[in-house]
Structures are given as structure tokens and as C-alpha cells.
Amino acid sequence: MPVHRLTVISIARAPKSTTNPGADISIRDWAYLIVLLRIALAFILRCSIKMATCPRISTVTLPDASQDVLFEDSTWFKTFGLTRSLSSLDEDKARSPPPTVHNRPLAQFDELDLVAKFGDRVTVSEALALRAVRETFARRVPVPEVYGWKHEGREVYIYMELIRGPTLLEQWGHMSSADKHSVCDHLRAILQALPRTEQDPSRRFIGMSVLR
């Protein structure tokens, strides 16, 4: 072991070559080149990871928010929609409980796996964001499937999938510590995924409420 140590020291202290004065310059140039290559490879790798983990949502493919839209390729139209149409505006209002300060009017149709959210404070941007997130992140970010929307004066009606089951608020007090940590981990993954979504800077809609 001591022999190896002495060998390393002797090599480190070896005198510079006098037969090839340009040797030190060549070594230095190679060192710079290696550093530059490492920087370039790191940049390429970073760009590749960003492209893989930062999906882009193009507003060009989104429907016109000012028009009534029904997504006939959605699940509802392939099942219930084969024999009936979406609930009418009168049915939505009749089925909806009285709204509160914090809640928008909501009509729930259990027999149709359908929810209609409506009101003059409901915007189409919500439906667009839900549809874009569902298409972009598939099942990684679970959101209801949007079936379409309608306009009635200043009010917007959004038709979407009914998610059955108790709410997190109802279950939280009965959950184990492990289950709560699991829910928090899932929410953390969702909140980390959404900000990485690239949008057209001139037409941002996720996190915004600007479209009617």
C-alpha cells in the first residue's frame, strides 16, 4: 500500500516535458473540450427530459368557447346518448338544489351518470381545462370527462361525468395515517405535473379564468 502512495506522489511531481513544449497546451485544450462536451450533453439531456415530462397543450385544437359544443365521441354519447339526449336547461334547474355563496348550481342525474354545472359565474374555460388535462395526462391526473357545454344568455351549462362515491372531506376523519399519506403523495404528484404543462403564452387557460 505505501508503494502505491509513493508512486502516485512521484507521478504528480514529475517535471514537465522539455521535449514537447506544446504538450501542456494540448492537454489543457483537451480538458476544455471535455468540459464543453459534458455541458452540451447535459443540455441535450435536460431538453430531452423536459420534452418528455412537459407536455404542450395547443389551443389551436380546442373548440370555440363561444359556441355550444357536444363531444359526441365521449363516453356518455356512446352509452346513454344512444337512446336519449342530454338534460334540458329546465331539467337542470329543476334538479339542482338551491345554490350557496360558495357553491355553483349543480344538477346531478344518477340514472344517467351525469352532472350539469351551470350559472352566470361558470365559464367554458373550466370545461376546456378539464378536457385538455384529461387528454394530456390521461389517468395520471384524474378529472371528470366533459361531454359538452351550452350557453343560455349569460349562463353557461357544463355537462360532465358523475364521479360516484364519498368525498375526501367525508372520508378524511375515518382514514388511517398510511391512507392519508398516500392521498397526499397523489395530490403532490398532480400539483407537480400541472405547472409543467406548456401553454401558448398568448392564450393561457389552465390556472386562468378568461374564456366564456
Helices and strands as residue ranges (DSSP letters): H 2-12, H 23-53, E 56-57, G 59-61, E 69-70, H 75-78, G 80-82, H 89-95, E 106-109, G 110-112, E 114-119, H 124-137, E 146-152, E 155-161, H 168-171, G 172-174, H 177-193, G 194-196, E 198-199, G 201-203
